[in-house]
């Protein structure tokens, strides 16, 4: 799976990587593929994607500060940004008032290296870049929250993936899914945009329950889950 903040990316099949926190989909795909349940996409060209993922114009509809405030992280807590891409959300999470420990997770090696350089350049000692594998996030320790932005539709075998992820969550931890709504501008093809009901059905099978649905993002769903 490719997770992206884009949030994390996962290598699939012939070295393909699936999505990252970002909006570079559709006709702009490079090496890409589609499957019945997920989309594959290569994000190896980091400098190219940094221009779109970190475009200041994105802030207007992504509303990162409000998303982070809504998560309600507290000092001493930790959060995993799955599909971290170039660090659009990871760096903002690290700079938040709570100053949480941030695991910036991505499957693409070039993205992980970029995240490491960016964290060092910005003096963010609370950011730890993690390379994911195809079926798990490879978190080194349990976390209090997980943020998955514009990445859910890139993850194959989602029920198995999120079932495994539960092992890396502390009691009371939350899972936040942000992904493109049907009919919204940009984003993946319509067949890879899921309704809240579809996402909740899959995550229920993985042992999660819907806690809150936020509707303030103009282009994306924002769903928060707890563990059963």
C-alpha positions in Angstrom: 0.0 0.0 0.0 1.2 3.5 -0.4 0.5 5.5 2.4 0.6 9.3 1.7 -0.3 12.3 3.0 -0.3 11.6 0.6 0.2 9.5 4.5 2.2 6.1 3.9 3.1 4.4 0.8 3.3 0.7 0.2 5.2 -1.1 -2.6 3.0 -3.4 -4.6 3.9 -5.9 -7.2 6.3 -4.6 -9.7 7.9 -2.0 -7.4 4.8 0.3 -7.5 3.9 2.5 -4.6 0.5 3.6 -3.7 -0.6 7.1 -2.9 0.6 9.8 -0.5 -1.0 12.8 1.3 -1.6 14.6 -1.8 -3.8 15.4 -4.7 -1.7 14.2 -7.6 -4.0 11.6 -9.2 -5.8 10.9 -12.4 -4.1 12.0 -15.6 -0.9 13.0 -13.7 -0.2 9.4 -12.7 3.2 8.1 -13.7 3.6 4.4 -13.1 0.2 3.5 -11.8 -2.2 0.7 -11.7 -5.7 0.0 -10.5 -7.2 -3.0 -8.7 -10.7 -3.9 -7.6 -10.2 -2.4 -4.2 -7.2 0.0 -4.3 -5.1 2.2 -6.5 -1.3 1.9 -7.0 0.9 4.8 -7.8 4.7 5.4 -7.8 5.9 8.4 -5.7 9.7 7.9 -6.3 10.1 11.3 -7.9 10.1 13.1 -4.5 11.0 16.6 -5.8 8.2 16.5 -8.3 5.6 15.6 -5.7 6.9 18.0 -3.1 5.8 20.8 -5.3 2.2 19.6 -5.3 2.0 18.0 -1.8 3.4 21.1 -0.1 1.8 23.7 -2.4 0.6 26.6 -0.1 -2.7 26.6 -2.1 -3.5 23.2 -0.6 -3.9 24.7 2.8 -7.2 26.4 1.7 -9.0 23.1 1.3 -6.9 20.7 3.4 -7.2 22.9 6.4 -4.3 21.2 8.2 -4.4 23.3 11.4 -8.0 22.7 12.0 -7.6 18.9 11.3 -4.8 18.8 13.9 -6.7 20.9 16.4 -9.7 18.5 16.0 -7.4 15.5 16.8 -6.9 17.0 20.3 -3.5 15.6 21.0 -2.0 16.2 24.4 1.6 16.7 25.6 3.4 13.5 26.0 1.3 11.7 23.3 2.5 10.2 20.1 0.9 10.0 16.6 1.6 8.1 13.4 1.1 9.9 10.1 0.6 7.0 7.7 1.3 7.9 4.1 3.4 10.9 5.3 4.8 11.6 1.9 6.9 14.8 2.0 5.8 15.6 5.6 2.9 18.0 4.9 1.1 16.8 8.0 4.0 15.3 9.9 5.9 18.6 10.3 2.7 20.5 11.3 1.9 17.8 13.9 5.4 18.1 15.3 5.1 21.9 15.6 1.6 21.7 17.3 1.2 23.0 20.8 1.2 19.5 22.3 4.6 18.8 20.6 3.7 15.0 20.2 6.2 12.4 19.0 5.4 11.9 15.3 6.1 8.8 13.4 6.2 9.8 9.7 5.4 6.6 7.9 5.9 5.9 4.2 6.7 2.9 2.1 8.7 4.8 -0.6 12.4 4.8 0.4 13.0 8.2 -1.3 10.1 9.7 0.7 11.5 8.4 4.0 14.9 9.9 3.2 13.3 13.2 2.3 11.4 13.2 5.6 14.6 12.6 7.5 16.3 15.5 5.8 13.3 17.8 6.2 13.0 17.0 9.9 16.7 17.7 10.4 16.6 21.0 8.4 13.6 22.2 10.4 15.0 21.1 13.8 12.1 18.8 14.5 13.7 16.3 16.9 10.2 14.8 17.6 9.8 13.5 14.1 10.9 9.9 13.4 10.7 8.7 9.8 9.6 5.1 9.4 9.6 2.9 6.3 6.5 0.9 6.0 6.2 -2.6 4.5 3.4 -3.8 2.3 1.2 -5.2 5.1 2.1 -3.1 8.2 3.2 0.4 9.3 6.3 -1.0 11.2 5.7 1.3 14.1 8.4 0.8 16.8 6.1 1.5 19.7 2.4 1.9 20.4 0.8 5.3 19.6 -2.1 7.4 20.9 -3.4 8.4 17.5 -3.1 7.5 13.8 -3.7 9.9 10.9 -4.3 8.6 7.4 -4.7 11.4 4.9 -5.5 10.8 1.2 -4.1 7.3 1.5 -6.9 5.0 2.5 -7.8 4.3 -1.2 -4.3 3.2 -1.9 -4.2 0.5 0.7 -4.8 -3.1 -0.4 -6.3 -5.7 1.9 -7.5 -2.9 4.2 -9.3 -5.1 6.7 -6.1 -7.2 7.3 -3.9 -4.0 7.3 -6.0 -2.2 10.0 -6.4 -5.4 12.0 -2.6 -5.6 12.2 -2.4 -1.9 13.0 -4.5 -2.4 16.2 -1.4 -4.1 17.7 0.4 -0.7 17.5 -2.3 1.3 19.2 -2.5 2.2 22.9 -5.7 1.6 24.8 -8.1 4.5 24.0 -6.2 5.4 20.8 -8.0 6.9 17.8 -7.7 6.3 14.1 -8.5 9.3 11.9 -9.2 8.8 8.2 -9.2 11.8 5.8 -9.9 10.9 2.1 -11.6 12.4 -0.9 -15.3 12.6 -1.2 -17.2 11.4 -4.3 -17.5 14.2 -6.8 -14.8 16.4 -5.2 -12.3 18.2 -7.5 -8.9 16.5 -7.8 -8.3 13.2 -6.1 -8.5 9.6 -7.4 -11.0 8.2 -9.9 -14.5 7.9 -8.6 -14.2 4.1 -8.2 -11.6 4.7 -5.5 -13.6 7.2 -3.5 -15.5 5.6 -0.7 -18.5 6.6 1.3 -18.4 6.8 5.1 -20.5 3.7 5.2 -18.0 1.8 3.1 -15.0 2.8 5.1 -16.9 2.1 8.4 -17.9 -1.3 7.2 -14.3 -2.3 6.5 -12.9 -0.8 9.7 -15.7 -2.5 11.8 -14.4 -5.8 10.4 -10.9 -4.7 11.6 -12.2 -4.1 15.1 -12.9 -0.3 15.1 -16.0 1.7 15.7 -16.9 5.1 14.4 -16.8 7.8 17.0 -17.1 11.1 15.1 -17.7 12.3 11.6 -16.5 15.9 10.9 -17.9 17.7 7.9 -15.9 20.9 7.7 -13.4 19.8 4.9 -14.8 20.8 1.5 -13.2 18.0 -0.5 -12.7 15.2 2.0 -14.3 12.9 4.5 -12.9 13.1 8.1 -13.8 10.1 10.1 -12.5 9.3 13.6 -12.6 5.7 15.0 -11.9 4.1 18.3 -11.2 0.4 19.0 -13.8 -2.1 20.0 
